Amino acid sequence: MKKVYYLKTCSTCSRILKELNLSSEFILQDIKSEEITVAQLEQMKALAGSYEALFSKRSKLYKEMDLKSQELTERDFKHYILEHYTFLSRPVIIVDDQIFIGNSKKTVEAVKAAVS
């Protein structure tokens, strides 16, 4: 499976998608207009190893809700990601059995290597 979970309104996601120039084999899912399902999140967790790896601590809501001062469990990370799309670190790119999370240069380069 080749899939990208991204936010259409995020300029960073748009820039990365443009830079990667992914083939039409990839399914693009705008997580704001098409919410992540429990099954999709569980599949991502299986590839990533934890819900925390998928969780964005840079989210505006993370700061507003003062989650930094709380001891969050895997269950909490899952709950927050399913509750609001901004908690998913993005983009999340799945290439067969590999998952690439976030927008760092290193991650984008790894995606390029995986799809070439």
URUR-V461326 format. One record per backbone hydrogen bond with DSSP energy under -0.5 kcal/mol. NH is the residue of the N-H (numbers start at 0). CO is the residue of the C=O. If there is no record, write none. Layout:
NH&CO  NH&CO
//
This chain:
2&93  3&26  4&91  5&3  5&28  7&5  9&6  10&8  13&9  14&10  15&11  16&12  17&13  18&14  19&15  20&16  21&16  25&22  26&1  27&25  28&3  28&26  29&27  30&5  30&28  33&29  40&36  41&37  42&38  43&39  44&40  45&41  46&42  47&43  48&44  53&50  54&50  54&51  55&86  56&54  58&55  62&58  63&59  64&60  65&62  66&61  67&61  68&65  69&66  71&69  76&72  77&73  78&74  79&75  80&76  81&77  82&78  83&79  86&83  87&84  88&53  88&86  90&4  91&4  92&90  92&99  93&2  94&92  94&97  95&0  95&93  97&94  99&92  101&90  107&103  108&104  109&105  110&106  111&107  112&108  113&109  114&110  115&111
//
